[in-house]
Amino acid sequence: MRNLTIDTLKHHRHDWMNEIQILYGYLKLNKPDKAIEVVERIKRHMANDSRMSRLGTSKLITYLLSFRTTCNTMKLEVEIEEDFDLTGGPDRSAFADAVIGLVDAVREQSKLSAAGEENVLQLFFRSTESDILLEMKYNGMIAARDSLSFGLERALKGVGRLSEEDRLPDSEPAGASRRMIVAFPLKEQAG
């Protein structure tokens, strides 16, 4: 765990140093408009990282923040709605296990393309009056589509439901995009 934490901090430091170098370059080139864009991007990233604390458990937060350190077959991008709230949602530990299981199911079926194109999984967390929603967008190569669907359902363990209308038809090519929405009903709605 200590090594994972150190590696994660190294990756995050590297990312921040890249942003600072880009900002510095724009300032040296006297391009304040571009520099402002970099500062705005940094602010958005910092605000999103701050919202991660709303995901309920340190297990999930640590998993998402350290993902890049542990996986080389796909990139993970996480976005959390500004007013995201888990209050009234599923048990936080079960929610964390389900989200981690969903990401792992995609990771296990992602494969590197021959052309070296990057696989990307985007997670968008938002809350509504009746559900906690997780929108997952995957763009990249999938090893076995049937295994992915099974893995996603298995990861939910009855905590949430995978939206049927967002499943990609089996006739789509293995490298096509895939969009899935998982709804975690609020406790009042689950009964």
C-alpha positions as CSV (number, residue, x, y, z in Angstrom):
1,M,0.0,0.0,0.0
2,R,2.9,2.4,0.8
3,N,4.4,1.8,-2.6
4,L,1.1,2.4,-4.3
5,T,0.7,5.7,-2.5
6,I,4.2,6.8,-3.4
7,D,3.7,5.8,-7.1
8,T,0.4,7.6,-7.2
9,L,1.9,10.8,-5.7
10,K,4.7,10.6,-8.3
11,H,2.2,10.4,-11.1
12,H,0.2,13.3,-9.8
13,R,3.3,15.4,-9.2
14,H,4.3,14.7,-12.8
15,D,0.9,15.8,-14.1
16,W,1.1,19.0,-12.1
17,M,4.6,19.7,-13.3
18,N,3.5,19.3,-16.9
19,E,0.7,21.8,-16.4
20,I,3.0,24.3,-14.7
21,Q,5.5,23.9,-17.6
22,I,2.8,24.6,-20.1
23,L,1.6,27.6,-18.1
24,Y,5.2,28.9,-17.9
25,G,5.7,28.5,-21.6
26,Y,2.6,30.5,-22.5
27,L,3.6,33.2,-20.1
28,K,7.1,33.4,-21.6
29,L,5.6,33.6,-25.1
30,N,3.4,36.4,-23.9
31,K,0.2,34.5,-24.6
32,P,-2.0,35.4,-21.6
33,D,-5.2,33.9,-23.2
34,K,-3.6,30.5,-23.5
35,A,-2.2,30.8,-19.9
36,I,-5.6,31.6,-18.6
37,E,-7.0,28.5,-20.3
38,V,-4.4,26.4,-18.5
39,V,-5.2,28.0,-15.2
40,E,-9.0,27.3,-15.8
41,R,-8.2,23.7,-16.7
42,I,-6.1,23.3,-13.5
43,K,-9.0,24.9,-11.5
44,R,-11.5,22.4,-13.0
45,H,-9.2,19.5,-12.3
46,M,-8.7,20.6,-8.7
47,A,-12.4,21.1,-8.1
48,N,-13.2,17.7,-9.5
49,D,-10.5,16.1,-7.3
50,S,-12.0,17.9,-4.3
51,R,-15.5,16.5,-5.2
52,M,-14.0,12.9,-5.0
53,S,-14.5,13.1,-1.2
54,R,-18.3,12.9,-1.9
55,L,-17.8,9.3,-3.2
56,G,-18.2,8.0,0.3
57,T,-15.3,5.7,1.1
58,S,-11.5,6.1,1.1
59,K,-11.4,2.7,-0.7
60,L,-13.1,4.0,-3.8
61,I,-11.3,7.4,-3.7
62,T,-7.9,5.7,-3.4
63,Y,-8.8,3.2,-6.2
64,L,-9.8,6.0,-8.6
65,L,-6.8,8.3,-7.8
66,S,-4.3,5.4,-8.0
67,F,-5.8,3.7,-11.1
68,R,-3.2,5.1,-13.6
69,T,-0.5,3.7,-11.4
70,T,-1.9,0.1,-11.5
71,C,-3.3,-0.1,-15.1
72,N,-1.6,0.2,-18.4
73,T,-4.4,-1.1,-20.8
74,M,-6.7,1.9,-20.4
75,K,-6.9,5.5,-19.2
76,L,-9.5,6.4,-16.6
77,E,-11.2,9.8,-16.5
78,V,-13.5,10.7,-13.6
79,E,-15.9,13.6,-13.5
80,I,-18.2,14.2,-10.5
81,E,-21.2,16.6,-10.8
82,E,-20.8,19.7,-8.7
83,D,-23.8,18.9,-6.5
84,F,-23.3,15.2,-6.4
85,D,-24.6,13.7,-3.1
86,L,-24.7,10.1,-2.0
87,T,-27.2,10.8,0.9
88,G,-30.0,8.3,0.8
89,G,-28.1,6.2,-1.7
90,P,-26.9,2.6,-1.4
91,D,-24.6,1.5,1.4
92,R,-21.3,3.3,0.8
93,S,-19.2,0.2,1.1
94,A,-21.4,-1.7,-1.4
95,F,-21.4,1.3,-3.7
96,A,-17.6,1.5,-3.6
97,D,-17.3,-2.3,-4.3
98,A,-19.8,-2.1,-7.2
99,V,-18.0,0.9,-8.9
100,I,-14.6,-0.7,-8.4
101,G,-16.0,-4.0,-9.8
102,L,-17.5,-2.2,-12.8
103,V,-14.2,-0.5,-13.6
104,D,-12.3,-3.8,-13.1
105,A,-14.7,-5.6,-15.5
106,V,-14.0,-3.1,-18.2
107,R,-10.2,-3.1,-17.4
108,E,-10.1,-6.9,-17.6
109,Q,-11.7,-6.9,-21.1
110,S,-9.7,-3.9,-22.5
111,K,-6.9,-4.8,-24.8
112,L,-4.3,-2.8,-26.5
113,S,-4.9,-2.1,-30.2
114,A,-2.4,-3.0,-32.8
115,A,-2.3,0.7,-33.8
116,G,-1.4,1.7,-30.3
117,E,-4.6,3.7,-29.8
118,E,-5.4,4.5,-26.2
119,N,-8.4,2.8,-24.5
120,V,-10.3,5.4,-22.4
121,L,-13.0,4.8,-19.7
122,Q,-14.9,7.9,-18.6
123,L,-16.9,7.9,-15.4
124,F,-19.5,10.6,-14.8
125,F,-21.1,10.5,-11.3
126,R,-24.4,12.5,-10.8
127,S,-27.4,12.3,-8.5
128,T,-31.1,12.7,-9.2
129,E,-34.2,12.7,-7.0
130,S,-34.5,8.9,-7.4
131,D,-31.0,7.5,-8.2
132,I,-27.3,7.9,-8.0
133,L,-26.2,7.6,-11.6
134,L,-22.9,6.4,-13.0
135,E,-22.5,7.0,-16.7
136,M,-19.7,5.0,-18.2
137,K,-18.3,5.7,-21.6
138,Y,-15.7,3.3,-23.0
139,N,-13.8,4.0,-26.2
140,G,-11.4,1.3,-27.2
141,M,-10.8,-2.3,-27.9
142,I,-12.7,-5.0,-26.0
143,A,-11.4,-8.6,-25.9
144,A,-14.7,-10.4,-25.3
145,R,-18.0,-8.4,-25.4
146,D,-20.1,-11.2,-23.8
147,S,-17.6,-11.5,-20.9
148,L,-17.8,-7.7,-20.4
149,S,-21.6,-7.7,-20.1
150,F,-21.4,-10.7,-17.6
151,G,-18.7,-9.0,-15.6
152,L,-20.6,-5.7,-15.4
153,E,-23.7,-7.5,-14.1
154,R,-21.7,-9.6,-11.7
155,A,-20.0,-6.4,-10.3
156,L,-23.3,-4.8,-9.4
157,K,-24.3,-7.6,-6.9
158,G,-27.8,-6.4,-6.8
159,V,-26.8,-2.9,-5.6
160,G,-27.5,-1.2,-8.9
161,R,-29.0,-1.9,-12.4
162,L,-27.4,-1.6,-15.8
163,S,-29.5,0.4,-18.2
164,E,-30.6,-2.0,-21.0
165,E,-31.1,0.7,-23.6
166,D,-27.5,1.8,-23.5
167,R,-26.0,-1.6,-24.2
168,L,-24.1,-1.8,-27.5
169,P,-25.5,-4.4,-29.9
170,D,-23.4,-7.5,-30.4
171,S,-23.1,-6.6,-34.1
172,E,-20.8,-3.5,-33.3
173,P,-17.1,-3.9,-33.9
174,A,-14.9,-4.7,-30.9
175,G,-13.2,-1.3,-31.1
176,A,-16.4,0.8,-31.0
177,S,-17.5,3.1,-28.3
178,R,-19.7,1.8,-25.6
179,R,-22.0,3.8,-23.3
180,M,-23.5,2.3,-20.2
181,I,-25.6,3.9,-17.4
182,V,-25.8,2.3,-14.0
183,A,-28.5,3.5,-11.6
184,F,-28.1,3.0,-7.9
185,P,-31.6,3.6,-6.4
186,L,-32.0,5.7,-3.4
187,K,-33.0,3.7,-0.3
188,E,-36.5,5.1,-0.3
189,Q,-36.9,4.1,-4.0
190,A,-35.4,0.6,-3.5
191,G,-38.1,-0.7,-1.2
